[in-house]
Amino acid sequence: MTGVIVTDIERADAAATAALAEFGSATVHEAMGRTGYAGARIKPIQQGARIAGTAITVRVAPGDNLMVHAAIEQARDGDVIVVVPITDSAFGFIGDLMATQMQTRGVRAYVTSGGVRDTAELREMGFPVWTAHVSAQGTVKDTAGSVNIPVLLDEVEVRPGDVVVADDDGVTIVPRERAAETLDAARARAAKESANRERYRAGEISMDLNDLRPVLDHLGVSFITQEEHRRGGR
């Protein structure tokens, strides 16, 4: 496994990136037409964190964190380091010492399909992490990989400079060139949800608000009494 370190990546617009954090991974996923979600395997080690930042991508060998060290040097304020092993690797690729470096450089979070350790310390530091594994097993520093090339974070491609939106619901990736349009769509979706919430509070229900009765009818779903059901109506 040989590699490269790309040093001059193009990042998504900083203002649009920061604003996307307000809406969270689920709303942003829906705003992009239900795309960009990394999948249910990537989970937060903490609760209540909501971030958005630009991706520094890292491809690593299993159980080897050499390229994560190299990626930290490339990171700057507002970035999120995204680490993907070439095969599933439940090792603790980072702990509190590496997170301290990241936090000092302004890195907003760490996301990985590998693993992390020192999770209590990471939570105490207030350094957000989303990961597929928590593991005490440490790594070596022997194998080349790459920094700032496209990687596949479980179910979604992440390119350097893309927007990473993460919260309690998981991680969604926004292509860097779509940051502004996704922000507009997320704002529109949030406004619609806010209006619907008020209608629900006033007593309306989603069956009517979303016009779902014709859908049930089209699917052949019928309303019957308990007695009809008891008699074998369905």
C-alpha positions in Angstrom: 0.0 0.0 0.0 1.6 3.3 -1.2 0.1 6.7 -0.8 0.1 10.4 -1.2 -0.6 13.4 1.0 -2.5 16.2 -0.9 -1.7 19.5 0.8 -3.8 22.1 -1.1 -7.4 20.9 -1.0 -10.4 23.0 -1.9 -12.8 23.3 1.0 -16.5 24.0 1.0 -17.6 27.6 1.8 -16.9 28.2 5.5 -20.1 30.2 6.2 -22.4 27.6 4.6 -20.5 24.8 6.4 -20.9 26.4 9.8 -24.6 27.2 9.1 -25.4 23.5 8.2 -24.6 22.5 11.8 -27.8 24.1 12.9 -29.9 21.5 11.0 -28.3 18.2 11.9 -27.6 15.1 10.0 -31.2 13.9 9.5 -32.6 17.2 8.1 -29.5 17.7 5.8 -29.9 14.1 4.6 -33.5 14.7 3.7 -32.7 18.1 2.2 -30.4 16.4 -0.3 -33.0 14.0 -1.4 -32.2 11.4 1.2 -28.6 11.0 0.2 -25.3 11.5 2.0 -26.0 9.4 5.1 -23.0 7.3 6.2 -25.1 4.6 7.7 -26.2 3.4 11.1 -22.8 1.8 12.0 -21.1 5.2 12.5 -22.2 6.3 16.0 -21.3 9.1 18.4 -19.4 8.3 21.6 -21.1 11.3 23.3 -24.6 12.8 23.3 -25.6 16.4 22.5 -22.8 17.3 20.1 -23.8 18.8 16.8 -21.1 19.9 14.3 -20.3 20.7 10.7 -16.9 21.0 9.3 -14.8 20.3 6.1 -13.3 16.9 5.6 -9.7 16.0 5.8 -9.8 12.4 4.5 -7.5 9.6 5.5 -7.0 6.1 4.1 -5.1 3.8 6.5 -3.9 0.3 6.7 -5.7 -1.9 9.3 -4.3 -1.3 12.8 -2.0 1.4 11.6 -2.4 5.1 12.5 0.7 6.5 10.8 -1.4 8.5 8.3 -3.6 10.0 11.0 -0.5 11.7 12.4 0.2 13.0 8.9 -3.4 14.2 8.5 -3.2 16.3 11.7 -0.5 18.3 10.2 -2.7 19.1 7.2 -5.8 20.1 9.3 -6.8 23.6 10.1 -9.5 25.4 12.0 -13.0 24.1 11.0 -11.9 20.7 9.6 -13.2 17.3 10.5 -10.7 14.4 10.2 -12.4 11.4 8.5 -10.4 8.1 8.8 -11.2 5.0 6.8 -9.2 1.8 7.1 -8.9 -0.2 3.8 -10.6 -3.2 5.6 -12.8 -3.2 8.8 -10.4 -2.6 11.6 -11.6 -2.5 15.3 -8.5 -0.8 16.6 -8.2 2.3 18.7 -6.7 4.5 16.0 -6.7 7.6 18.2 -7.0 8.5 21.9 -6.8 11.6 24.0 -3.2 12.6 23.0 -4.0 12.7 19.3 -7.3 14.4 20.0 -5.5 17.0 22.0 -3.4 17.9 18.9 -6.6 18.0 16.8 -8.4 20.2 19.3 -5.5 22.6 19.5 -5.5 23.0 15.7 -9.2 23.8 15.7 -10.4 20.4 14.3 -14.1 20.2 15.1 -14.5 16.4 15.2 -13.2 13.0 14.3 -15.2 10.5 12.2 -14.1 7.0 11.4 -15.2 3.6 10.2 -12.4 2.2 12.3 -12.2 2.6 16.1 -11.2 4.9 18.9 -10.1 4.5 22.5 -9.9 6.8 25.6 -13.6 7.6 25.1 -14.1 8.9 28.7 -11.2 11.3 28.2 -12.5 12.4 24.8 -15.9 13.1 26.3 -14.3 15.0 29.2 -12.3 17.1 26.7 -15.4 17.9 24.8 -13.9 16.5 21.5 -16.7 15.0 19.5 -16.1 11.6 17.8 -18.3 9.3 15.6 -17.0 5.8 15.2 -17.8 2.2 14.2 -15.8 0.7 17.1 -14.6 1.5 20.6 -11.5 -0.5 21.3 -8.6 -0.5 23.7 -6.4 -2.3 21.2 -3.6 0.1 20.0 -2.1 0.6 16.6 1.4 0.6 14.9 3.0 3.1 12.6 4.5 1.0 9.8 2.4 1.3 6.7 1.8 4.1 4.1 -1.6 5.3 3.3 -3.1 8.5 1.9 -4.4 11.9 3.0 -6.9 14.0 1.2 -8.1 11.5 -1.4 -11.7 10.3 -1.9 -12.6 7.6 0.7 -15.7 5.5 1.2 -17.1 6.0 4.8 -19.3 2.9 5.0 -22.2 3.9 2.7 -21.0 7.3 1.4 -18.1 8.7 -0.5 -16.2 11.5 1.2 -13.9 13.8 -0.8 -11.5 16.2 0.8 -13.2 19.5 1.5 -16.7 18.0 1.6 -19.0 19.1 4.5 -19.3 16.6 7.4 -22.6 17.2 9.4 -22.8 15.0 12.5 -25.0 14.8 15.6 -26.7 12.2 17.8 -28.4 10.7 14.7 -25.2 10.0 12.8 -23.1 11.5 10.0 -24.2 13.0 6.7 -21.8 14.1 4.0 -22.5 17.1 1.7 -20.5 17.5 -1.5 -18.5 20.7 -1.2 -20.0 22.2 -4.4 -23.6 21.6 -3.0 -23.1 23.3 0.4 -25.0 26.5 -0.4 -27.9 24.8 -2.2 -28.2 22.2 0.6 -28.2 25.0 3.2 -31.1 26.6 1.4 -33.0 23.3 1.1 -32.4 22.6 4.8 -33.7 26.0 5.8 -36.8 25.4 3.7 -37.4 22.0 5.2 -36.9 23.2 8.7 -39.4 26.0 8.1 -42.0 23.5 6.8 -41.4 21.2 9.8 -41.8 24.2 12.2 -45.2 25.1 10.6 -46.3 21.5 10.7 -45.3 21.2 14.3 -47.7 24.0 15.2 -50.5 22.4 13.3 -49.9 19.1 15.2 -50.0 21.1 18.4 -53.3 22.5 17.3 -54.7 18.9 17.0 -54.2 18.0 13.3 -52.6 14.6 12.6 -50.1 13.5 9.9 -52.7 11.2 8.2 -54.5 14.3 7.0 -51.6 16.8 6.9 -49.6 14.4 4.6 -52.7 13.3 2.7 -52.0 9.6 3.5 -55.5 8.2 3.2 -55.4 7.9 -0.6 -52.1 6.1 -0.2 -53.7 3.5 2.1 -56.7 3.2 -0.2 -54.4 2.7 -3.2 -52.5 -0.1 -1.3 -55.8 -1.8 -0.5 -55.7 -1.1 3.3 -59.3 -1.1 4.7 -60.8 0.1 8.0 -62.9 -2.5 9.8 -64.3 -3.0 13.2 -63.0 -5.4 15.8 -66.0 -7.6 15.4 -65.5 -7.7 11.6 -61.9 -8.7 12.2 -62.9 -11.4 14.7 -65.2 -12.8 12.1 -62.4 -13.0 9.6 -63.0 -9.8 7.7 -59.2 -9.6 7.2 
